[in-house]
Amino acid sequence: MVSSPALWLIWALTSTTFASADFVSDLSGKGFQVLVPGSSGYANASTAFNLRFTFQPAAIVYPNNAQDVSTAMKIGAHYNHQVVARSGGHSYIANGLGGKNGLLVVDMSNFKTVSVDSSTNVATIGPGNRLGDVALALNNKGRALPHGTCPYVGIGGHSGYGGYGFTSRKWGLTLDTIQSLDVVLANGTIVTASNSKYPDLFWGLRGSSSSFGIVTAIHAKTFAAPASSTVFQYNWDLSASSAASAINAFQTFVVSPSLPQEFGAELVLGAGSSKGRVSFGLTGGWYAPANQFAAVIAPLLAALPKPASQKLTVGTYINSVQYLGGLGRLSTIGIPDSHDTFYAKSLMTPEGSPMSNASNLAFMNYLANQGFGTNTDWFVEIELYGGTNSAINNVASTATAFANRNSMFTIQFYTSAKGGVPPFPSEGFTLLDGMVNSIINNNPANWGYGAYANYIDDRLTNWQTLYYGGNYPRLQKLKDQYDPLDTLNFPTAIQE
């Protein structure tokens, strides 16, 4: 009878898609964990967050420090295995597993440092941390970062491609806070990139991180945690026409000269109580004294029907982060992540050319009718990026690789298989395509919309332009400079 270790070695030897015995041997014995097909723990480690995807990496390694990452990178390149980094593993299309079979996955989950320099308030954050754990660690020092709400999202990918949260109108995207990055290049060289050292690389890492290296430490400016926060939630059940009018009112409200940066919000849309109606919600955070909020929100509420329900939750900043995270806790330590089977799309709408009345009506009619009684669960989130004095849009489109700096909204369209388990029905793709097209087709032909790379879409044919705009040619030149052998490769990696 063949022993288990021998079984996986035979598997590796006989599978041309995956790894040679020499490759496995060279990775082994280097002081870090290595999983290959057939070894204990591999099946779980190679399971995607989105169960619509099943990929089998050639190997998954768990380095402990930058030198380990360098060693793995060099071995992968030597054996012509493309390499990809995995932080939290929440890529919508499983890019953290390579987005295809046969890659070497460098899992960064051992990089869990979170510290704050008391003299500069710059935090050093390991890319293996999840957002919930980062928020807790920083809050213990009285500090905070702009970031998303889901506690299980990895800070590495989140900060590498954007990083939006309800404090982003005041503090910017997560990537805007980054002062420098420790990174292992495709050839295994370990460098620190900043505005003064490797500035071109630093530019590319902030918006398209995984194409140029594997980040081992993020050095980010932090902010004093607000003394008070107010989470607000308003809900309506509206006809399609009333919902369209509500979106128009929200677009008008957010460009008011009196709208403070401390106001962050999103519209949350879903199936209504009956066909022809839309569930319409307004959720967000107010990061200033609670007694000032009523005056800020009053003009918007005056333009909308009376809410069916409303709730204001006042507390500390970290209370708001936990509340908006939806789990009742922020710590992810020792608690397994969940899975879903889903498809998502995104649309970043230009602030200079807001969604037209016709597009809002067409969109709401689509949700109210085609979206009612579907065989998938779905929601739409219209996230407020722009508006008066938005810190996101106060950054030039060429300042970082993240190009979409003129957006009013980033809209996420998301649909899951019933119960979140496979298979994913083909009707789900049609449903979301129709949502997006109802907006695009009812705005000007040259409408300058974009898309958001953290809501990555494997069916988006013109992603280079929609994600990166005019920055893509510069990114291609950087790719040729820093990864000429295309070692760091996945379906939406920058192409030379």
The 8 nearest C-alpha neighbors of each residue, nearest first, counted from 0:
[[1, 2, 3, 6, 5, 4, 9, 7],
 [2, 0, 5, 6, 3, 4, 9, 7],
 [3, 1, 5, 4, 6, 0, 7, 8],
 [2, 4, 6, 5, 7, 1, 38, 37],
 [5, 3, 6, 7, 2, 8, 38, 1],
 [6, 4, 8, 2, 3, 7, 9, 1],
 [5, 7, 3, 9, 4, 8, 10, 2],
 [6, 8, 37, 10, 9, 4, 5, 38],
 [7, 9, 11, 5, 10, 6, 12, 4],
 [10, 8, 12, 6, 11, 7, 13, 5],
 [11, 9, 7, 8, 13, 12, 14, 6],
 [10, 12, 8, 18, 9, 14, 13, 19],
 [13, 11, 9, 19, 20, 10, 14, 8],
 [12, 14, 10, 11, 9, 15, 19, 8],
 [15, 13, 16, 11, 17, 12, 10, 18],
 [14, 16, 17, 13, 18, 19, 12, 11],
 [17, 15, 14, 101, 18, 100, 57, 13],
 [16, 18, 57, 101, 15, 14, 11, 56],
 [19, 17, 11, 57, 22, 20, 23, 14],
 [18, 20, 22, 12, 21, 11, 23, 17],
 [19, 21, 23, 12, 22, 24, 11, 18],
 [22, 20, 24, 19, 23, 25, 18, 26],
 [21, 23, 19, 25, 20, 24, 18, 26],
 [24, 22, 20, 26, 21, 25, 27, 19],
 [25, 23, 21, 27, 22, 26, 20, 28],
 [24, 26, 22, 27, 23, 21, 74, 28],
 [27, 25, 23, 24, 22, 29, 28, 71],
 [28, 26, 24, 25, 29, 23, 33, 31],
 [27, 29, 30, 26, 31, 25, 24, 32],
 [30, 28, 27, 31, 26, 67, 25, 70],
 [29, 31, 28, 32, 27, 67, 62, 63],
 [32, 30, 62, 29, 61, 33, 63, 60],
 [31, 33, 61, 60, 34, 30, 62, 27],
 [32, 34, 60, 59, 31, 27, 61, 35],
 [35, 33, 59, 58, 41, 38, 60, 32],
 [34, 36, 58, 38, 41, 37, 57, 59],
 [37, 35, 38, 41, 7, 34, 57, 58],
 [36, 38, 7, 35, 39, 41, 10, 6],
 [39, 37, 41, 35, 36, 7, 34, 40],
 [40, 38, 41, 37, 34, 42, 35, 36],
 [39, 41, 43, 42, 44, 38, 34, 37],
 [40, 42, 44, 43, 34, 39, 38, 45],
 [43, 41, 45, 44, 40, 46, 36, 39],
 [42, 44, 46, 45, 41, 40, 47, 39],
 [45, 43, 41, 42, 46, 40, 59, 47],
 [44, 46, 42, 43, 41, 47, 55, 96],
 [47, 45, 43, 44, 42, 48, 53, 50],
 [46, 48, 49, 50, 93, 45, 52, 53],
 [47, 49, 338, 89, 50, 339, 88, 46],
 [48, 50, 340, 339, 47, 51, 338, 52],
 [51, 49, 340, 52, 47, 339, 48, 421],
 [50, 52, 340, 49, 423, 341, 421, 53],
 [53, 51, 50, 49, 47, 54, 93, 92],
 [52, 54, 47, 50, 46, 51, 55, 45],
 [55, 53, 100, 99, 56, 52, 96, 98],
 [54, 56, 100, 101, 45, 57, 53, 36],
 [57, 55, 101, 102, 58, 100, 103, 54],
 [56, 58, 101, 17, 18, 102, 103, 35],
 [59, 57, 35, 103, 56, 34, 104, 60],
 [60, 58, 104, 34, 33, 103, 105, 35],
 [59, 61, 33, 105, 32, 106, 62, 104],
 [60, 62, 106, 32, 31, 105, 107, 33],
 [63, 61, 67, 31, 68, 64, 60, 107],
 [62, 64, 109, 67, 31, 61, 110, 65],
 [65, 63, 67, 66, 62, 68, 110, 215],
 [64, 66, 68, 67, 215, 69, 183, 63],
 [65, 67, 69, 68, 64, 70, 189, 63],
 [68, 66, 70, 62, 69, 65, 64, 71],
 [67, 69, 65, 71, 66, 70, 62, 72],
 [68, 70, 187, 66, 72, 67, 71, 183],
 [69, 71, 67, 73, 68, 72, 66, 74],
 [72, 70, 74, 68, 73, 69, 75, 67],
 [73, 71, 69, 75, 70, 74, 187, 68],
 [72, 74, 76, 70, 75, 71, 187, 77],
 [75, 73, 77, 71, 76, 72, 70, 78],
 [74, 76, 80, 72, 78, 73, 77, 71],
 [75, 77, 79, 73, 78, 74, 80, 72],
 [78, 76, 74, 75, 79, 73, 80, 72],
 [79, 77, 75, 76, 80, 74, 22, 19],
 [80, 78, 76, 77, 75, 81, 486, 74],
 [81, 79, 75, 78, 76, 102, 103, 82],
 [80, 82, 486, 102, 487, 488, 103, 79],
 [83, 81, 103, 487, 102, 486, 104, 80],
 [82, 84, 104, 97, 487, 105, 103, 95],
 [85, 83, 105, 104, 106, 95, 213, 86],
 [84, 86, 95, 106, 88, 107, 105, 87],
 [85, 87, 127, 153, 107, 155, 88, 126],
 [153, 88, 86, 152, 89, 85, 129, 127],
 [87, 89, 95, 86, 85, 90, 48, 153],
 [90, 88, 87, 48, 152, 91, 153, 93],
 [91, 89, 93, 92, 94, 88, 95, 455],
 [90, 92, 93, 455, 89, 49, 454, 456],
 [91, 93, 90, 94, 457, 98, 455, 49],
 [94, 92, 90, 95, 98, 96, 91, 47],
 [93, 95, 98, 97, 96, 92, 90, 489],
 [94, 96, 85, 93, 97, 88, 84, 90],
 [97, 95, 94, 93, 98, 104, 56, 54],
 [96, 98, 94, 489, 99, 95, 83, 102],
 [97, 99, 94, 93, 489, 96, 490, 92],
 [100, 98, 97, 54, 101, 96, 489, 102],
 [101, 99, 55, 54, 56, 102, 97, 98],
 [100, 102, 57, 56, 17, 16, 55, 99],
 [103, 101, 56, 81, 57, 82, 80, 97],
 [102, 104, 82, 58, 57, 56, 59, 81],
 [105, 103, 59, 83, 84, 82, 106, 102],
 [106, 104, 84, 60, 59, 85, 83, 61],
 [105, 107, 85, 61, 108, 60, 84, 104],
 [108, 106, 127, 86, 109, 110, 85, 105],
 [107, 109, 127, 110, 106, 86, 111, 128],
 [110, 108, 107, 111, 63, 127, 61, 62],
 [111, 109, 125, 127, 108, 107, 112, 126],
 [110, 112, 125, 128, 127, 109, 113, 108],
 [111, 113, 125, 124, 110, 114, 123, 128],
 [114, 112, 124, 123, 125, 111, 136, 122],
 [115, 113, 123, 122, 112, 124, 116, 137],
 [116, 114, 122, 121, 120, 117, 123, 113],
 [115, 117, 120, 121, 118, 119, 122, 114],
 [116, 118, 120, 119, 115, 121, 140, 122],
 [117, 119, 116, 120, 121, 115, 122, 220],
 [118, 120, 121, 116, 117, 220, 115, 122],
 [121, 119, 116, 117, 115, 221, 118, 122],
 [122, 120, 220, 119, 219, 116, 115, 221],
 [123, 121, 115, 219, 114, 218, 124, 116],
 [124, 122, 218, 114, 217, 113, 115, 216],
 [125, 123, 113, 217, 112, 216, 122, 126],
 [124, 126, 110, 112, 216, 111, 127, 128],
 [127, 125, 155, 128, 154, 86, 110, 216],
 [128, 126, 108, 107, 110, 86, 125, 111],
 [129, 127, 111, 126, 153, 154, 125, 133],
 [130, 128, 153, 151, 152, 132, 131, 154],
 [131, 129, 150, 133, 132, 152, 154, 153],
 [132, 130, 150, 329, 134, 133, 129, 330],
 [131, 133, 135, 330, 134, 130, 129, 136],
 [134, 132, 130, 136, 135, 131, 137, 129],
 [135, 133, 131, 137, 132, 136, 138, 130],
 [134, 136, 138, 132, 133, 137, 139, 131],
 [135, 137, 133, 139, 138, 134, 132, 113],
 [138, 136, 142, 140, 139, 134, 135, 143],
 [137, 139, 141, 142, 135, 140, 136, 134],
 [138, 140, 137, 136, 141, 135, 142, 134],
 [141, 139, 138, 137, 142, 136, 115, 143],
 [140, 142, 138, 139, 224, 223, 137, 143],
 [143, 141, 223, 224, 137, 138, 222, 140],
 [142, 144, 222, 224, 221, 137, 223, 138],
 [145, 143, 221, 146, 222, 173, 142, 134],
 [144, 146, 166, 173, 167, 164, 170, 172],
 [147, 145, 164, 162, 163, 173, 144, 148],
 [146, 148, 164, 163, 149, 162, 145, 130],
 [147, 149, 324, 323, 150, 164, 146, 320],
 [148, 150, 324, 151, 152, 147, 130, 131],
 [151, 149, 131, 130, 329, 152, 324, 148],
 [152, 150, 129, 149, 130, 153, 131, 331],
 [153, 151, 129, 87, 130, 150, 149, 89],
 [87, 154, 152, 129, 86, 155, 128, 130],
 [153, 155, 157, 126, 129, 158, 156, 130],
 [156, 154, 126, 86, 153, 157, 158, 159],
 [155, 157, 159, 158, 154, 153, 86, 160],
 [156, 158, 154, 162, 155, 159, 160, 161],
 [159, 157, 174, 173, 162, 161, 156, 155],
 [158, 160, 208, 156, 205, 206, 157, 161],
 [159, 161, 206, 158, 207, 157, 453, 452],
 [162, 160, 158, 174, 172, 159, 173, 157],
 [161, 163, 173, 172, 157, 158, 146, 147],
 [164, 162, 172, 146, 147, 167, 161, 173],
 [165, 163, 147, 146, 167, 166, 145, 148],
 [164, 166, 263, 167, 284, 264, 283, 163],
 [167, 165, 145, 164, 169, 168, 170, 263],
 [168, 166, 171, 170, 169, 164, 145, 172],
 [167, 169, 389, 390, 260, 166, 171, 170],
 [168, 170, 260, 167, 390, 166, 261, 171],
 [171, 169, 167, 168, 390, 166, 145, 172],
 [172, 170, 167, 391, 390, 168, 175, 169],
 [173, 171, 162, 175, 163, 174, 167, 161],
 [172, 174, 162, 158, 175, 145, 176, 146],
 [175, 173, 158, 172, 176, 177, 161, 205],
 [174, 176, 172, 173, 177, 171, 205, 161],
 [175, 177, 220, 219, 174, 173, 178, 172],
 [178, 176, 219, 174, 175, 179, 218, 220],
 [177, 179, 219, 218, 193, 176, 220, 180],
 [180, 178, 193, 218, 192, 177, 217, 191],
 [179, 181, 217, 192, 191, 216, 218, 182],
 [182, 180, 191, 216, 215, 214, 190, 192],
 [181, 183, 214, 213, 215, 190, 189, 180],
 [184, 182, 189, 213, 212, 188, 187, 69],
 [183, 185, 212, 187, 188, 186, 182, 189],
 [184, 186, 187, 482, 212, 486, 72, 487],
 [187, 185, 184, 188, 73, 72, 482, 76],
 [188, 186, 69, 184, 185, 73, 183, 72],
 [187, 189, 184, 183, 186, 190, 69, 185],
 [188, 190, 183, 182, 184, 187, 69, 191],
 [191, 189, 182, 181, 192, 183, 188, 184],
 [190, 192, 181, 180, 182, 193, 179, 196],
 [193, 191, 197, 201, 180, 196, 179, 190],
 [192, 194, 179, 196, 195, 201, 198, 197],
 [193, 195, 198, 196, 201, 197, 192, 179],
 [194, 196, 193, 198, 197, 192, 201, 179],
 [197, 195, 193, 192, 198, 194, 191, 201],
 [196, 198, 192, 200, 199, 201, 193, 195],
 [199, 197, 194, 201, 196, 200, 193, 195],
 [200, 198, 202, 201, 197, 203, 477, 194],
 [199, 201, 203, 202, 197, 198, 204, 192],
 [202, 200, 198, 192, 204, 193, 199, 203],
 [201, 203, 399, 199, 200, 205, 204, 400],
 [204, 202, 200, 400, 205, 201, 207, 206],
 [203, 205, 208, 201, 207, 202, 206, 200],
 [206, 204, 203, 159, 202, 174, 400, 399],
 [205, 207, 160, 401, 400, 159, 204, 208],
 [208, 206, 204, 160, 203, 209, 205, 159],
 [207, 209, 204, 159, 210, 206, 205, 211],
 [210, 208, 211, 212, 207, 213, 84, 487],
 [209, 211, 492, 208, 487, 493, 207, 212],
 [212, 210, 209, 208, 481, 482, 478, 184],
 [213, 211, 184, 183, 185, 209, 182, 210],
 [212, 214, 183, 182, 84, 215, 209, 184],
 [213, 215, 182, 181, 216, 212, 183, 180],
 [214, 216, 181, 182, 65, 126, 125, 213],
 [217, 215, 125, 181, 124, 214, 180, 126],
 [218, 216, 180, 124, 123, 219, 125, 179],
 [217, 219, 123, 179, 122, 178, 177, 180],
 [220, 218, 177, 176, 122, 178, 121, 217],
 [219, 221, 121, 176, 177, 122, 120, 178],
 [222, 220, 144, 143, 120, 121, 142, 219],
 [223, 221, 143, 142, 224, 144, 220, 120],
 [222, 224, 142, 141, 225, 143, 221, 226],
 [223, 225, 142, 143, 141, 222, 316, 226],
 [226, 224, 227, 316, 223, 286, 228, 287],
 [225, 227, 224, 315, 316, 228, 287, 288],
 [228, 226, 315, 225, 288, 314, 316, 287],
 [229, 227, 286, 316, 285, 314, 315, 313],
 [228, 230, 313, 285, 312, 284, 289, 231],
 [229, 231, 284, 312, 311, 283, 319, 285],
 [232, 230, 311, 283, 282, 310, 284, 229],
 [231, 233, 282, 310, 309, 281, 311, 234],
 [234, 232, 309, 281, 280, 308, 306, 282],
 [235, 233, 280, 308, 306, 307, 279, 309],
 [234, 236, 279, 307, 306, 237, 278, 280],
 [237, 235, 278, 277, 279, 271, 276, 272],
 [238, 236, 277, 276, 242, 241, 235, 239],
 [237, 239, 276, 241, 240, 242, 275, 277],
 [240, 238, 363, 242, 364, 241, 276, 367],
 [239, 241, 243, 242, 238, 360, 244, 363],
 [242, 240, 244, 238, 243, 239, 237, 245],
 [241, 243, 245, 239, 244, 240, 237, 238],
 [244, 242, 360, 359, 240, 246, 245, 241],
 [243, 245, 247, 241, 242, 246, 248, 240],
 [246, 244, 242, 248, 243, 247, 303, 241],
 [247, 245, 249, 243, 248, 244, 250, 242],
 [246, 248, 244, 250, 245, 249, 251, 243],
 [249, 247, 245, 251, 246, 250, 252, 244],
 [248, 250, 252, 246, 251, 247, 245, 253],
 [251, 249, 247, 248, 252, 253, 246, 254],
 [250, 252, 248, 249, 253, 254, 247, 255],
 [251, 253, 249, 255, 250, 254, 299, 248],
 [254, 252, 386, 255, 250, 251, 249, 258],
 [255, 253, 386, 387, 252, 251, 256, 250],
 [254, 256, 257, 252, 253, 258, 387, 251],
 [257, 255, 258, 387, 254, 259, 253, 388],
 [256, 258, 255, 259, 387, 295, 254, 253],
 [257, 259, 255, 256, 387, 253, 260, 295],
 [260, 258, 261, 262, 257, 387, 388, 295],
 [259, 261, 169, 262, 168, 389, 388, 258],
 [260, 262, 286, 259, 285, 169, 287, 263],
 [263, 261, 285, 260, 259, 284, 264, 286],
 [264, 262, 165, 284, 283, 166, 261, 168],
 [265, 263, 283, 282, 383, 165, 284, 382],
 [264, 266, 382, 381, 282, 383, 281, 283],
 [265, 267, 281, 381, 280, 380, 282, 268],
 [268, 266, 380, 280, 379, 279, 281, 265],
 [269, 267, 279, 379, 278, 378, 280, 380],
 [270, 268, 278, 378, 277, 271, 379, 377],
 [269, 271, 277, 278, 371, 370, 367, 366],
 [270, 272, 277, 278, 276, 273, 236, 269],
 [271, 273, 276, 236, 270, 274, 278, 277],
 [274, 272, 271, 276, 275, 371, 270, 367],
 [273, 275, 276, 368, 371, 367, 271, 272],
 [276, 274, 367, 368, 238, 239, 273, 277],
 [275, 277, 238, 271, 367, 237, 274, 239],
 [278, 276, 271, 270, 237, 367, 236, 279],
 [277, 279, 271, 236, 269, 268, 270, 235],
 [280, 278, 268, 235, 234, 277, 267, 236],
 [281, 279, 234, 267, 266, 233, 235, 268],
 [280, 282, 266, 233, 232, 265, 267, 234],
 [283, 281, 232, 265, 231, 264, 280, 266],
 [284, 282, 264, 263, 231, 230, 265, 165],
 [283, 285, 230, 263, 229, 165, 231, 286],
 [284, 286, 229, 262, 228, 261, 287, 230],
 [287, 285, 228, 261, 225, 227, 284, 229],
 [286, 288, 285, 227, 289, 261, 228, 225],
 [289, 287, 290, 291, 227, 286, 228, 292],
 [288, 290, 291, 292, 229, 287, 228, 227],
 [289, 291, 288, 292, 293, 294, 287, 229],
 [292, 290, 289, 288, 293, 294, 295, 287],
 [293, 291, 295, 294, 289, 290, 296, 285],
 [292, 294, 296, 295, 291, 297, 290, 289],
 [293, 295, 297, 292, 296, 291, 298, 290],
 [296, 294, 292, 293, 297, 291, 258, 298],
 [295, 297, 293, 299, 294, 298, 292, 300],
 [296, 298, 300, 294, 299, 295, 293, 301],
 [299, 297, 301, 300, 296, 302, 295, 252],
 [298, 300, 302, 301, 297, 296, 252, 303],
 [301, 299, 303, 297, 302, 298, 296, 304],
 [300, 302, 298, 299, 303, 297, 304, 305],
 [301, 303, 299, 300, 248, 298, 304, 245],
 [304, 302, 300, 301, 245, 305, 299, 248],
 [305, 303, 306, 302, 300, 301, 235, 245],
 [304, 306, 303, 307, 300, 235, 301, 308],
 [307, 305, 235, 308, 234, 233, 304, 309],
 [306, 308, 235, 234, 305, 309, 236, 233],
 [309, 307, 306, 234, 233, 310, 235, 232],
 [308, 310, 233, 232, 234, 306, 311, 307],
 [311, 309, 232, 231, 312, 233, 308, 230],
 [310, 312, 231, 230, 313, 229, 232, 309],
 [313, 311, 230, 229, 310, 231, 314, 319],
 [314, 312, 229, 228, 311, 230, 289, 315],
 [315, 313, 228, 227, 318, 229, 312, 316],
 [314, 316, 227, 318, 317, 228, 226, 319],
 [315, 317, 319, 228, 318, 225, 227, 224],
 [318, 316, 320, 319, 315, 321, 138, 135],
 [319, 317, 315, 321, 316, 320, 314, 322],
 [318, 320, 322, 316, 317, 321, 323, 230],
 [321, 319, 317, 323, 318, 322, 324, 316],
 [322, 320, 324, 318, 319, 323, 329, 328],
 [321, 323, 319, 324, 320, 325, 318, 327],
 [322, 324, 325, 320, 321, 148, 319, 230],
 [325, 323, 148, 321, 149, 322, 326, 150],
 [324, 326, 323, 322, 327, 321, 149, 328],
 [327, 325, 328, 324, 329, 321, 322, 150],
 [326, 328, 325, 321, 322, 329, 324, 323],
 [329, 327, 326, 321, 330, 324, 325, 322],
 [328, 330, 131, 150, 321, 132, 331, 135],
 [329, 331, 132, 332, 131, 328, 150, 135],
 [332, 330, 334, 333, 329, 151, 132, 131],
 [333, 331, 334, 330, 132, 335, 129, 329],
 [332, 334, 331, 335, 330, 336, 132, 151],
 [333, 335, 331, 332, 336, 330, 337, 151],
 [336, 334, 333, 337, 331, 332, 151, 338],
 [335, 337, 334, 151, 338, 331, 48, 333],
 [336, 338, 335, 339, 48, 151, 334, 49],
 [339, 337, 48, 49, 50, 336, 340, 419],
 [338, 340, 419, 49, 50, 341, 420, 48],
 [341, 339, 50, 419, 49, 51, 420, 415],
 [342, 340, 415, 414, 339, 416, 49, 51],
 [341, 343, 414, 413, 415, 428, 344, 427],
 [344, 342, 413, 412, 456, 414, 454, 341],
 [343, 345, 412, 456, 411, 454, 413, 431],
 [346, 344, 411, 450, 410, 412, 451, 454],
 [345, 347, 450, 410, 409, 449, 348, 448],
 [348, 346, 409, 449, 450, 448, 408, 406],
 [347, 349, 448, 406, 408, 407, 346, 409],
 [350, 348, 406, 352, 351, 407, 448, 405],
 [351, 349, 407, 406, 352, 353, 405, 348],
 [350, 352, 349, 353, 405, 406, 407, 348],
 [351, 353, 349, 350, 354, 446, 348, 447],
 [354, 352, 350, 349, 355, 351, 348, 250],
 [355, 353, 358, 359, 352, 356, 442, 348],
 [356, 354, 358, 357, 442, 353, 359, 441],
 [355, 357, 359, 358, 360, 354, 247, 243],
 [358, 356, 360, 355, 359, 441, 361, 442],
 [357, 359, 441, 438, 361, 355, 360, 356],
 [360, 358, 243, 362, 356, 361, 357, 363],
 [359, 361, 243, 363, 357, 358, 362, 364],
 [362, 360, 358, 364, 359, 363, 437, 357],
 [361, 363, 359, 365, 437, 360, 364, 438],
 [362, 364, 239, 366, 360, 365, 361, 243],
 [365, 363, 367, 361, 239, 362, 366, 360],
 [364, 366, 362, 369, 363, 368, 367, 361],
 [367, 365, 370, 363, 364, 368, 369, 362],
 [366, 368, 275, 276, 364, 277, 365, 370],
 [367, 369, 275, 371, 370, 365, 274, 366],
 [370, 368, 365, 371, 366, 367, 373, 430],
 [371, 369, 366, 368, 367, 373, 270, 365],
 [370, 372, 368, 369, 270, 373, 274, 367],
 [371, 373, 370, 374, 369, 274, 270, 375],
 [374, 372, 375, 371, 370, 376, 369, 426],
 [373, 375, 372, 417, 376, 416, 426, 427],
 [376, 374, 416, 417, 373, 415, 414, 377],
 [377, 375, 415, 414, 417, 416, 374, 378],
 [378, 376, 414, 413, 415, 375, 269, 379],
 [377, 379, 269, 413, 268, 412, 414, 380],
 [378, 380, 412, 268, 411, 267, 413, 269],
 [379, 381, 267, 411, 410, 266, 382, 265],
 [382, 380, 410, 266, 265, 409, 408, 267],
 [383, 381, 265, 409, 408, 380, 410, 384],
 [382, 384, 408, 265, 264, 385, 407, 381],
 [385, 383, 408, 407, 406, 382, 168, 409],
 [386, 384, 407, 389, 406, 383, 392, 408],
 [385, 387, 254, 253, 389, 407, 388, 384],
 [386, 388, 254, 389, 258, 256, 255, 253],
 [387, 389, 390, 260, 386, 393, 168, 259],
 [390, 388, 168, 385, 391, 392, 387, 386],
 [389, 391, 171, 393, 168, 169, 392, 170],
 [392, 390, 171, 389, 393, 168, 394, 172],
 [391, 393, 404, 394, 389, 390, 405, 385],
 [392, 394, 390, 391, 389, 395, 388, 404],
 [395, 393, 392, 391, 396, 404, 398, 390],
 [396, 394, 398, 397, 393, 404, 392, 399],
 [395, 397, 402, 404, 398, 403, 394, 401],
 [396, 398, 395, 399, 402, 400, 470, 401],
 [399, 397, 395, 396, 394, 400, 202, 401],
 [400, 398, 202, 401, 397, 205, 206, 203],
 [399, 401, 206, 203, 402, 205, 202, 470],
 [402, 400, 206, 399, 403, 467, 205, 396],
 [401, 403, 396, 467, 400, 404, 468, 397],
 [404, 402, 405, 401, 396, 406, 449, 467],
 [405, 403, 392, 396, 402, 406, 391, 395],
 [404, 406, 392, 403, 349, 350, 407, 385],
 [407, 405, 349, 350, 348, 408, 385, 404],
 [406, 408, 385, 350, 384, 349, 348, 383],
 [409, 407, 383, 384, 382, 348, 406, 347],
 [408, 410, 347, 382, 346, 381, 348, 411],
 [411, 409, 381, 346, 345, 380, 382, 408],
 [410, 412, 345, 380, 379, 344, 413, 381],
 [411, 413, 379, 344, 343, 345, 378, 410],
 [414, 412, 343, 377, 378, 342, 379, 411],
 [413, 415, 377, 376, 341, 342, 375, 427],
 [416, 414, 341, 376, 340, 375, 419, 377],
 [415, 417, 419, 375, 423, 340, 420, 341],
 [418, 416, 419, 375, 376, 415, 420, 374],
 [417, 419, 420, 416, 415, 376, 339, 340],
 [418, 420, 339, 340, 416, 417, 415, 421],
 [419, 421, 340, 418, 416, 339, 422, 417],
 [422, 420, 423, 340, 50, 416, 51, 419],
 [421, 423, 424, 420, 416, 51, 340, 50],
 [422, 424, 416, 421, 340, 51, 425, 341],
 [425, 423, 426, 427, 422, 416, 375, 374],
 [424, 426, 427, 428, 423, 429, 430, 422],
 [425, 427, 429, 424, 428, 430, 374, 375],
 [428, 426, 430, 425, 429, 424, 375, 414],
 [429, 427, 426, 430, 431, 425, 432, 342],
 [430, 428, 426, 432, 427, 431, 433, 425],
 [431, 429, 427, 433, 428, 432, 426, 434],
 [430, 432, 434, 433, 428, 429, 435, 427],
 [433, 431, 429, 435, 434, 430, 436, 428],
 [432, 434, 436, 431, 430, 435, 437, 429],
 [433, 435, 431, 437, 432, 436, 362, 430],
 [434, 436, 432, 437, 438, 433, 431, 439],
 [437, 435, 439, 433, 438, 440, 434, 432],
 [438, 436, 362, 434, 435, 440, 361, 439],
 [437, 439, 358, 436, 441, 435, 440, 362],
 [438, 440, 436, 441, 442, 437, 435, 358],
 [441, 439, 436, 438, 437, 442, 358, 444],
 [442, 440, 358, 439, 438, 357, 437, 443],
 [441, 443, 439, 440, 355, 358, 446, 444],
 [444, 442, 446, 445, 441, 440, 439, 355],
 [443, 445, 446, 442, 440, 439, 441, 447],
 [446, 444, 443, 447, 442, 448, 439, 352],
 [445, 447, 443, 444, 448, 442, 352, 439],
 [448, 446, 349, 445, 449, 348, 352, 443],
 [447, 449, 348, 347, 349, 446, 346, 450],
 [448, 450, 465, 347, 346, 466, 403, 348],
 [449, 451, 346, 465, 347, 466, 345, 452],
 [452, 450, 453, 454, 466, 345, 347, 455],
 [451, 453, 455, 454, 466, 160, 450, 161],
 [454, 452, 455, 451, 160, 157, 161, 90],
 [455, 453, 452, 451, 345, 456, 91, 344],
 [454, 456, 452, 453, 91, 457, 92, 451],
 [457, 455, 458, 459, 344, 343, 454, 92],
 [456, 458, 459, 92, 455, 490, 491, 460],
 [459, 457, 456, 460, 344, 462, 455, 428],
 [458, 460, 456, 462, 457, 461, 344, 455],
 [459, 461, 462, 458, 457, 463, 456, 465],
 [462, 460, 463, 459, 464, 465, 466, 458],
 [461, 463, 465, 464, 466, 459, 460, 450],
 [464, 462, 461, 466, 465, 467, 471, 468],
 [465, 463, 468, 467, 462, 466, 461, 471],
 [464, 466, 449, 462, 450, 463, 468, 467],
 [467, 465, 450, 462, 464, 463, 452, 451],
 [466, 468, 464, 402, 471, 470, 463, 465],
 [469, 467, 464, 470, 465, 402, 466, 471],
 [468, 470, 471, 467, 472, 464, 402, 473],
 [471, 469, 467, 468, 473, 472, 400, 474],
 [470, 472, 474, 467, 473, 469, 468, 475],
 [473, 471, 475, 474, 470, 476, 469, 477],
 [472, 474, 476, 475, 471, 470, 477, 469],
 [475, 473, 471, 477, 472, 476, 478, 470],
 [474, 476, 495, 478, 472, 473, 477, 494],
 [477, 475, 479, 473, 478, 474, 480, 472],
 [478, 476, 480, 474, 479, 475, 481, 473],
 [479, 477, 475, 482, 481, 480, 476, 495],
 [478, 480, 483, 476, 477, 495, 482, 481],
 [479, 481, 477, 478, 482, 483, 476, 475],
 [480, 482, 478, 479, 477, 483, 211, 185],
 [481, 483, 478, 485, 484, 185, 479, 480],
 [482, 484, 479, 485, 480, 481, 478, 486],
 [485, 483, 486, 482, 479, 76, 185, 487],
 [486, 484, 482, 483, 487, 488, 81, 478],
 [485, 487, 81, 484, 488, 82, 76, 185],
 [488, 486, 82, 485, 210, 83, 81, 185],
 [487, 489, 492, 486, 81, 485, 82, 83],
 [488, 490, 492, 97, 98, 491, 94, 487],
 [491, 489, 492, 98, 488, 94, 99, 97],
 [492, 490, 489, 493, 462, 488, 457, 94],
 [493, 491, 489, 210, 488, 490, 494, 209],
 [492, 494, 210, 475, 491, 495, 478, 474],
 [493, 495, 475, 492, 478, 485, 491, 474],
 [494, 475, 479, 478, 493, 476, 483, 485]]
